[in-house]
Amino acid sequence: MAIDMMIGIAGLAALLLAYLLTLFGKMDQESGSFNILNIIGALSLTYYTYVEEVYSFAVLLFAWAVVSVINMMRGKKNAKHAVDTRR
């Protein structure tokens, strides 16, 4: 099996794991773990689809990664704000 395909499978596994864990209530969608799994999965699949020249999916998956990064940063900002307001 080529390394490109292994990267793609790992990315798919990360996205599915994040989805299943949230579906069954084992992970919060606002958690850092959820966002990290989404970022790793989306970037891995972005790489794989780009190498395979499936550019429309590469763009979609890259956007998924960007949204996950934004969500993670927003969560950190909200957590910091919550700590600041308790003082």
Secondary structure, 3 states (H helix, E strand, C coil): CCHHHHHHHHHHHHHHHHHHHHHCCCCCCCCHHHHHHHHHHHHHHHHHHHHCCCHHHHHHHHHHHHHHHHHHHHHHHHHHHHHHHCC
